[in-house]
Structure formats: structure tokens, C-alpha cells
Amino acid sequence: MTSGDLTLPNKDRRSKTLAVVILAILAFVEALLVTQPPGPGLDPDSASYMGAAESFAHGQGLRIPTADWFAPEPAAALAHFPPGLPIALSIGVAAGISAPQTARVVNAIAFAITVAILAYLVGCSTGTLGGMAIGIALLVARPIVLVHLSVLSEPLFLALLAATLLAMVKRAHPLVAGSYAALAALVRYAGVSVSGAVVLWELIQPREWKERLERAVLAGIPTLVLFGTWLLRTHHDRGATIRDVGIYGGFGATLAQGARTIAAWLIPTSDTPGTWWMVGGAVAALAVVALIVGGVRMARRHVEPRAASAPRILAAATMLLVCYVALIVVSRLFADPGIPFDERILAPLVLLVSAMTAVAIGASWRSLGLLLRAALLVCFAGWIVGSVLADWDDVSWATSNGSDFAGEDWRTSPTIAWVRTNAASTPLYSNWPAALYFHVHRAAWLLPDESDAKTVRAFADTLARRGGVVVAFDAPSPDVAPLDSIVRRAGLRVVARLSDGTIYAPPPLTTR
């Protein structure tokens, strides 16, 4: 078996195939179970994904159910997020399935694909047990489980990331790997890093330079065409912007958040890691790095014939990891100060590092002492138990109370009930338009994000001219100016005061 060859011996093929199929089925079922009613979880971003899917399915283009207060209508062109997930969801919506239920199926299929590909890749270089180990690890890893609880783009992105890794390792035609990467970029903007990794991968392969360049160009063409078309569409759509370029500080806090996220993954917990937990997480991270480095050295020696593909898997995963981390760091510093290094952002890192660790351990397993093997097995078993317990906290809450806007407090909101009963056709403005879309299925304008006199006066005039009301939830929103400032300066009058919010109307004409 040559380096990079993933052809399985006949005697192992059946066992590995069976293991991959079983793990894929488990991933599919798990994704459906953790999003059962009152799930799936509804993140604020979910409103854009589902709203754009519905508008696209109905032939109205990709439009989200909210807009800035001064926009002519309470819907805007999709721009802050790419179109991949909305288009995928629109298939189910067009078939008559609700957007949330379609999202559950998409998440389940994507999770099955992700687990199957990683189990196959790792199994080819480490054996059936290694493939099963990485599959089980992905089924319980807290960041991976969390992103499958809600209507988010991460599950589909992870599946495309895994598909790209497989294409890179198998030496697929550059248009194949490039197409997977282009689709990843259309699901998440961070997917541009996947395209960059594929292009660089073709450039470093042991071929003649002319062939390298030709393959690199071919690998980049799908992203140039698909993603470039999306950027041109967004640029020419009036008022649609993706990110504002600048230099943003506060990066230390973002790094600290990333460290806490990694610590909570390596030493599983559903709580915010404390000081000692962070120390333990740092030790665990160093141990993982040591295992990977040691595995790389052993893989290069080809100690075992079945580990011949390990160097190529490790190299491809490293390329994807470095490009992804570089992109999210640059994006946080220069494109969006609101990018958090949480489970959603770091899920691809968790996926790739998990695969690299499994391959590295498999490549060096026979060279490890008996005591070290036993220690690794004990640590892995303990990590599995800890991850299951941490997952249980999050999953049990999501399947009983509901996650984010699917929570019971939002489903039973008196403010939302008031809107449903008293404002069926009234234009709506809110600090949380997503809540109105999820539970009233209404589009709404977003309140101003500035409270200077000129802006507030223009807002009050617009509100009165349209005959709208302000649905102000007590839950603070980071996207709007302080409510008390807007209410006071605009002279809004109270229509109804409820336990979780207040309904305001514009001031009388004479006051304005």
C-alpha cells in the first residue's frame, strides 16, 4: 500500500465498512434525538437561515425577515451570511416541510457524513478500532454536539470540511476537492480558508511545477466562480454589506474565551472552566500536541503497513487547520470584533485535531510502552464519560426547556402573545426581530443602534408615518441602542406593559 493509498485489504474491508455504517447511523439518530421538540434550538442567526430559505423556496430570492429601521420594508437581502444553508433548507421547505424540521434532517445527514468520513479515514490508517474510536469521540465531543442542537450552518460546514479532507488525502482531481471547498465557503464565510488550503495543498505536492500550478488553478476555480458570484450579487444589491473592514481591539478577551472553550472540550464540563480547570486544560492540550508530534515522527517511518497513509492524512489536516485558524484570527482582528472563539467557531478545530490525534496515536501505538497504552485508554474512557455527562446537561435542557429562542420563556412570552392577538397587521419594530419571526412568523424592523437626537427623531417620524409599534423585550440586545434612551428621546408612549416586555407607540402628532 503506497503512501496516501486508502485501499483497504479484503480481510478488513467488511469490518471497517460495517463500523463506518453503524457510526453514521448513530450520528444520524443522535442529531434527530437532540433536536426533538421543543427543538431544534433557535439561535438569532437561525432567523436569517430559515427566513432566507422560505423566501427562496417561494421564489422571492434570498431575503431575511428583518431590516434596519429606515429600510423601506422589514426584510432585507441575505448578506451577513452566505447562501449555502438557506438553499439547502429551501429544498425541504419547497416540499412542504417546515424550515425547523428540514434543518433537523439536514443536521442529521451532515453529522452522519462527517462521522462516516472521519471514521473511514482514521480506520484506513489505524484499523477498525481506531475508526470506531474517532467516531465515538465525535459523537460525544461537546463542541460538536452543541453545534448540532440548533439551526446553524456548522453541521453542514463540518461535513464539507470532512469531504474536502478526504478528497485531499485520496489525491482526487483538484476540481473535486476545490468544489467541496467552494461549497464550504458558500455555507460559512470561514470556508474560504478551506479553498486556500486546497490550493496550497496542490502547490506543495511532489510534482513538476507546471503541473502543480495547473492543479492549483483548477482547485481554486470553483470558489472563484461560486463564491465570486455571491460576492458580486451582494455588492450590487443595494444596502447589502458583508463585513466592515477595520482594526478591532480586545483580542485578549477573545483568546481567553477560546482557551476556555478548548479547556471545556479537553476536560469536559458544561460550566465555565475555573482557574484550575484551565490549568488542567493547558496540560491536556500539551499532551495532545506531544501525541500528534510523536505520531508524525512514527508515521514517517512507516512502522506498520496500514499506517502508510497516516503522513498524508496528518499533512492534509494540518494544512486545513492552519488555514482555518489563520482566517478566524485575521477576521476577528480586521473584519468583525463580534466573532467569539466559542464552540461554533472552534468546532472545525476540534474536528481536525481529533482526527490528527487519532491517526497519530494509531501510527505510534505499537511503539508505545504497555503502561503508556493503558494510561491513554484510561484517559480516553474518562474523557468519554466526562463528555457524555457534560453533553447530558446541554441536551436535557434543550429537549425539555428548549434552546435559545426555542426556550419556554420565549414560547410562552406575554409580549409575543400580545403581538399575536393585537398587532396582526401592524408594522413591527423590535430589539429582537428574530423572536417575532420564530413565534409570530412576522418580519420586523430592528430598532436604531444609535440614540443621538437626529437619529431618534428620524426614527420617531418613520414609526409614526408607518403606524407601527415598538415591541421592546426586556432581554437586552447587543444590536440596538439602550431602550430607555430611545424611548425617552423619541417620546414613545406605553401601549401595554407586560411581564417580559413593553409595547410602545409613537408620540402624538402635536408632540412630534
C-alpha positions in Angstrom: 0.0 0.0 0.0 1.7 3.2 -1.1 1.8 6.4 0.9 -1.6 8.0 0.8 -3.3 4.9 -0.6 -6.6 4.3 1.3 -7.5 1.0 -0.4 -8.5 -1.5 2.3 -7.3 -5.1 2.4 -10.1 -7.5 1.7 -10.0 -9.1 5.1 -10.5 -5.7 6.8 -12.9 -4.2 4.3 -16.1 -5.7 5.7 -15.4 -4.9 9.4 -14.4 -1.3 8.6 -17.4 -0.7 6.3 -19.7 -2.1 9.0 -18.2 0.1 11.6 -18.5 3.2 9.4 -22.1 2.4 8.6 -23.0 1.9 12.3 -21.3 5.1 13.4 -23.1 7.0 10.6 -26.4 5.7 11.7 -25.7 6.6 15.3 -24.7 10.1 14.3 -27.9 10.5 12.2 -30.2 9.3 15.1 -28.3 11.3 17.7 -28.8 14.5 15.7 -32.5 13.9 15.4 -32.9 13.0 19.1 -31.1 16.1 20.4 -33.3 18.3 18.3 -36.7 16.8 19.1 -39.4 19.2 20.2 -39.2 21.8 21.6 -36.1 21.7 19.5 -34.3 22.4 17.3 -32.6 25.3 19.1 -33.3 28.7 17.5 -30.2 31.0 17.6 -30.7 34.6 16.4 -28.7 33.6 13.3 -31.3 30.9 12.6 -33.9 33.5 11.6 -31.7 34.5 8.7 -31.1 30.9 7.6 -34.8 29.9 7.8 -36.2 33.2 6.6 -34.0 33.2 3.5 -34.8 29.5 2.9 -38.6 30.3 2.9 -38.3 33.3 0.7 -36.1 31.4 -1.8 -38.4 28.4 -1.8 -41.3 30.8 -2.6 -39.5 32.4 -5.5 -38.7 35.7 -3.7 -35.0 35.4 -3.6 -32.7 35.1 -0.6 -34.3 37.6 1.9 -34.2 37.6 5.7 -37.2 38.7 7.9 -35.6 41.8 9.4 -34.1 45.1 8.3 -32.7 48.3 9.6 -35.4 50.7 11.0 -35.0 53.1 8.0 -35.4 50.4 5.3 -38.5 50.6 3.1 -39.7 47.1 4.1 -39.0 44.8 7.1 -37.0 42.4 5.0 -33.5 42.6 3.5 -31.2 40.8 1.2 -29.2 38.0 2.8 -25.7 39.3 3.1 -24.3 38.8 6.6 -24.4 35.0 6.0 -23.6 33.0 2.8 -26.4 31.2 0.9 -25.4 27.6 1.3 -27.6 26.6 4.3 -30.6 28.6 3.2 -30.6 27.0 -0.2 -30.2 23.5 1.3 -33.1 24.2 3.7 -35.2 25.6 0.8 -35.4 22.1 -0.7 -37.4 20.8 2.2 -39.5 24.0 2.5 -40.4 23.7 -1.1 -41.6 20.2 -0.5 -43.9 21.4 2.3 -41.7 20.6 5.3 -41.3 23.4 7.8 -37.9 25.1 8.0 -37.1 23.9 11.5 -37.9 20.3 10.7 -35.9 20.5 7.5 -33.0 21.8 9.5 -33.2 18.8 11.8 -32.9 16.5 8.8 -30.0 18.5 7.2 -28.1 18.4 10.5 -28.6 14.7 10.9 -27.5 13.9 7.3 -24.5 16.2 7.7 -23.5 14.7 11.0 -23.7 11.2 9.5 -21.5 12.2 6.6 -18.9 13.9 8.9 -18.6 10.9 11.3 -18.6 8.4 8.4 -15.7 10.1 6.5 -13.6 10.6 9.6 -14.1 7.0 10.8 -13.2 5.8 7.3 -10.1 8.0 7.1 -8.8 7.1 10.5 -9.8 3.5 10.1 -7.7 3.2 7.0 -4.5 4.2 8.8 -5.1 2.7 12.3 -7.6 -0.2 11.8 -11.2 -0.7 12.7 -10.8 0.1 16.4 -9.1 3.4 15.5 -12.0 4.3 13.2 -14.5 3.4 15.9 -12.6 5.5 18.4 -12.7 8.7 16.3 -16.4 8.1 15.5 -17.3 7.7 19.2 -15.2 10.8 20.1 -17.1 12.9 17.5 -20.4 11.6 18.8 -19.7 12.9 22.3 -17.3 15.8 21.9 -19.2 18.8 23.5 -18.4 21.4 20.8 -19.5 19.0 18.1 -22.7 18.1 19.9 -23.6 21.7 20.7 -23.5 22.9 17.1 -25.9 20.1 16.1 -28.5 21.2 18.7 -29.7 24.3 16.7 -30.5 25.6 13.2 -26.9 26.6 12.4 -24.5 26.3 9.4 -21.8 24.5 11.3 -23.1 20.9 10.8 -23.2 21.3 7.0 -19.8 23.1 7.1 -18.2 20.3 9.1 -19.5 17.7 6.6 -18.0 19.6 3.7 -14.7 20.1 5.6 -14.5 16.3 6.1 -15.3 15.7 2.4 -12.5 18.1 1.4 -10.1 16.4 3.7 -11.0 13.0 2.1 -10.5 14.4 -1.4 -7.1 15.9 -0.5 -5.9 12.6 1.1 -7.2 10.5 -1.8 -5.5 12.7 -4.4 -8.8 13.4 -6.1 -9.0 15.6 -9.1 -8.4 19.2 -8.0 -11.8 20.2 -9.3 -13.4 17.7 -6.9 -11.6 18.9 -3.8 -12.0 22.5 -5.0 -15.7 22.0 -5.4 -16.1 20.7 -1.8 -14.1 23.7 -0.6 -16.2 26.1 -2.7 -19.4 24.7 -1.2 -17.9 25.1 2.3 -17.3 28.8 1.5 -20.9 29.1 0.5 -22.0 27.7 3.8 -19.7 29.7 6.0 -17.5 32.6 5.0 -14.7 31.0 7.0 -14.9 28.3 4.4 -12.7 30.5 2.2 -9.8 29.0 4.3 -10.7 25.5 3.1 -10.3 26.7 -0.5 -7.0 28.3 0.4 -5.8 25.1 2.0 -6.7 23.0 -1.1 -4.9 25.4 -3.4 -1.8 25.4 -1.2 -2.0 21.6 -0.9 -1.8 21.2 -4.7 1.2 23.6 -4.7 3.3 21.5 -2.3 2.7 18.1 -3.8 5.7 16.3 -5.3 5.1 17.1 -8.9 6.6 19.2 -11.7 6.0 22.9 -11.0 3.9 23.3 -14.1 1.6 20.5 -13.0 1.4 22.0 -9.5 0.4 25.4 -10.8 -2.2 23.9 -13.2 -3.8 21.8 -10.4 -3.7 24.7 -8.0 -5.6 26.9 -10.5 -8.1 24.2 -11.1 -8.6 23.8 -7.4 -9.4 27.5 -7.0 -11.7 27.8 -9.9 -14.9 26.5 -8.2 -14.5 29.0 -5.3 -13.6 31.8 -7.7 -16.8 31.1 -9.7 -19.3 30.3 -7.0 -18.1 32.4 -4.2 -17.2 35.2 -6.5 -20.7 35.2 -8.0 -22.1 35.5 -4.5 -19.9 38.4 -3.6 -20.8 40.2 -6.8 -24.5 39.7 -6.1 -24.1 41.0 -2.6 -22.1 44.0 -3.8 -24.7 45.0 -6.4 -27.6 44.5 -4.1 -28.3 48.0 -2.7 -27.7 48.2 1.1 -26.3 44.7 1.4 -22.9 44.5 3.1 -20.9 41.5 4.5 -18.3 42.9 6.9 -16.8 46.3 7.7 -13.0 46.2 7.5 -11.2 47.9 10.3 -8.8 47.3 13.2 -10.5 45.9 16.2 -9.0 45.6 19.7 -10.0 43.5 22.7 -8.4 40.4 21.2 -7.0 39.2 24.5 -10.6 38.6 25.8 -11.3 36.6 22.6 -8.3 34.5 23.1 -9.2 33.9 26.7 -12.7 32.7 25.6 -11.0 30.4 23.1 -8.8 28.9 25.8 -11.9 28.3 28.0 -13.7 26.6 25.1 -10.7 24.3 24.4 -10.4 23.5 28.2 -14.1 22.6 28.4 -13.6 20.2 25.5 -10.4 18.5 26.6 -11.6 18.3 30.3 -15.3 18.1 29.6 -17.6 20.4 31.5 -20.8 22.3 30.8 -19.8 25.1 33.2 -17.4 27.9 32.7 -13.9 26.5 33.4 -12.2 27.9 36.5 -8.5 28.6 37.1 -7.6 25.0 38.0 -9.7 23.7 35.2 -7.8 26.0 32.8 -4.5 24.7 34.1 -5.7 21.1 33.5 -6.9 22.1 30.0 -3.4 23.5 29.2 -1.7 20.3 30.4 -4.2 18.2 28.3 -3.6 20.5 25.3 0.2 20.0 25.6 -0.3 16.2 25.9 -2.4 16.2 22.7 0.3 18.2 20.9 3.0 15.8 22.1 1.0 12.8 20.9 0.5 14.4 17.5 4.2 15.3 17.1 5.2 11.8 18.2 2.7 10.2 15.9 4.0 12.3 12.9 7.5 11.1 13.5 6.4 7.5 13.8 4.2 7.8 10.7 7.1 9.0 8.6 9.0 5.7 9.5 6.0 3.6 8.3 6.4 1.3 11.2 3.1 -0.5 10.1 2.0 -1.0 6.5 -1.6 0.1 7.4 -0.2 3.4 8.7 1.3 4.3 5.4 -1.5 6.8 4.7 -1.0 8.4 8.1 1.5 11.0 7.0 -0.7 12.2 4.2 -3.8 12.4 6.5 -1.8 14.4 9.1 -0.4 16.7 6.5 -3.7 17.5 4.9 -5.5 18.0 8.2 -2.7 20.3 9.4 -3.0 22.4 6.2 -6.7 22.8 6.7 -6.2 23.6 10.4 -3.5 26.2 9.9 -5.5 28.0 7.2 -8.7 28.0 9.3 -7.1 29.3 12.4 -5.3 32.0 10.4 -8.5 33.1 8.8 -10.6 33.3 12.0 -7.8 35.3 13.7 -7.4 37.7 10.8 -11.2 38.0 10.6 -11.5 38.8 14.3 -8.8 41.4 14.2 -9.8 43.2 10.9 -13.4 42.2 9.9 -15.7 41.6 12.8 -15.0 42.3 16.5 -18.0 40.3 17.5 -16.5 37.0 16.4 -16.4 34.8 19.5 -14.0 31.9 19.9 -16.7 29.7 21.2 -17.9 26.2 20.3 -19.3 27.2 17.0 -16.1 28.9 15.8 -13.8 26.3 17.2 -15.8 23.2 16.1 -13.7 22.7 12.9 -10.6 22.9 15.0 -12.0 20.2 17.4 -12.8 18.0 14.3 -9.4 18.3 12.7 -7.4 18.0 16.0 -9.4 14.9 17.0 -8.7 13.3 13.7 -5.0 14.1 13.8 -4.7 12.8 17.4 -6.4 9.5 16.5 -4.2 9.0 13.4 -1.1 9.9 15.4 -1.8 7.5 18.2 -2.6 4.8 15.8 0.6 5.3 13.9 2.7 5.0 17.1 0.6 2.6 19.1 2.9 -0.4 18.8 5.9 1.6 19.7 4.3 2.8 23.0 5.0 1.1 26.2 2.3 -1.0 27.9 2.0 1.5 30.7 1.5 4.4 28.4 -1.1 2.5 26.3 -3.0 1.7 29.5 -2.8 5.4 30.5 -4.2 6.5 27.1 -7.0 4.0 27.3 -8.0 5.2 30.8 -7.8 8.8 29.8 -9.9 8.2 26.7 -12.5 6.3 28.7 -12.6 9.0 31.3 -12.9 11.7 28.6 -15.8 9.8 27.0 -17.7 9.6 30.4 -17.0 13.2 31.2 -18.1 14.3 27.7 -21.4 12.3 28.0 -22.1 13.9 31.4 -21.4 17.4 30.0 -23.5 16.7 26.9 -26.3 15.5 29.1 -26.6 18.8 30.8 -27.0 20.7 27.5 -29.1 18.1 25.7 -31.5 17.5 28.5 -32.1 21.3 28.8 -32.6 21.7 25.1 -35.0 18.8 24.8 -37.1 19.7 27.9 -37.0 23.5 28.0 -35.8 24.5 24.6 -32.6 26.2 23.5 -32.3 29.9 22.9 -35.4 31.3 21.2 -37.0 27.8 21.4 -37.0 28.2 25.2 -40.1 28.0 27.2 -39.8 31.7 28.2 -40.0 32.7 24.6 -42.7 30.2 23.6 -44.9 31.5 26.4 -43.9 35.1 26.2 -46.8 37.5 27.2 -45.3 40.1 24.9 -45.3 37.8 21.9 -48.9 36.7 22.8 -49.9 40.4 22.8 -48.5 40.9 19.3 -50.2 37.8 18.1 -53.6 39.0 19.4 -53.4 42.7 18.9 -51.0 43.5 16.1 -51.8 41.1 13.3 -51.3 43.7 10.6 -49.4 46.4 12.4 -45.8 47.2 11.3 -43.4 46.0 14.0 -40.1 47.3 15.3 -38.2 45.4 17.9 -34.9 44.9 19.7 -35.4 41.2 18.9 -37.0 40.8 15.5 -35.9 37.1 15.4 -38.3 36.4 18.3 -41.2 37.8 16.3 -40.2 35.7 13.2 -39.9 32.5 15.2 -43.1 32.7 17.2 -45.4 35.0 15.2 -43.9 34.4 11.8 -43.7 38.2 11.2 -40.9 40.2 9.8 -39.9 43.3 11.8 -37.6 46.3 11.6 -34.7 46.5 14.0 -34.6 49.4 16.4 -31.8 52.1 15.9 -28.3 51.2 17.1 -27.6 54.8 17.9 -29.6 57.1 20.2 -28.4 60.6 19.2 -31.1 63.2 18.8 -31.1 63.3 15.0 -31.4 59.5 14.6 -34.1 59.1 17.2 -36.1 62.0 15.8 -36.0 60.4 12.3 -36.9 57.1 13.8 -39.9 58.5 15.7 -41.2 60.2 12.5 -40.7 56.9 10.5 -42.6 54.9 13.2 -45.5 57.4 13.2 -45.7 57.6 9.4 -45.9 53.8 9.1 -48.3 53.5 12.0 -46.1 50.9 13.7 -45.5 49.8 17.3 -42.3 49.0 19.1 -42.1 45.6 20.7 -39.4 46.0 23.3 -38.4 42.8 25.1 -36.8 43.2 28.5 -33.9 40.9 27.4 -31.1 43.3 26.3 -30.0 43.1 22.7 -26.4 44.0 21.7 -27.6 45.2 18.3 -29.6 48.2 19.4 -29.1 51.4 21.4 -30.3 51.4 25.1 -34.1 51.2 25.1 -34.6 53.8 27.8 -32.7 56.3 25.7 -34.7 55.6 22.6 -38.0 55.7 24.4 -37.2 58.9 26.2 -35.8 60.8 23.3 -38.4 59.6 20.8 -41.2 60.4 23.3 -42.8 57.0 22.9 -45.9 56.2 24.8 -46.7 53.0 26.5 -49.5 50.9 25.0 -49.0 47.8 27.1 -46.6 46.8 29.9 -46.1 43.1 30.2 -44.0 40.8 32.4 -41.3 40.4 29.8 -41.5 43.5 27.7 -43.3 46.7 26.7 -45.3 47.8 23.7 -44.7 51.4 22.6 -46.5 53.6 20.1 -45.2 56.8 18.5 -45.8 60.1 20.3 -48.9 62.2 19.5 -48.5 64.4 16.4 -48.5 67.6 18.3 -45.6 66.4 20.5 -43.6 65.4 17.5 
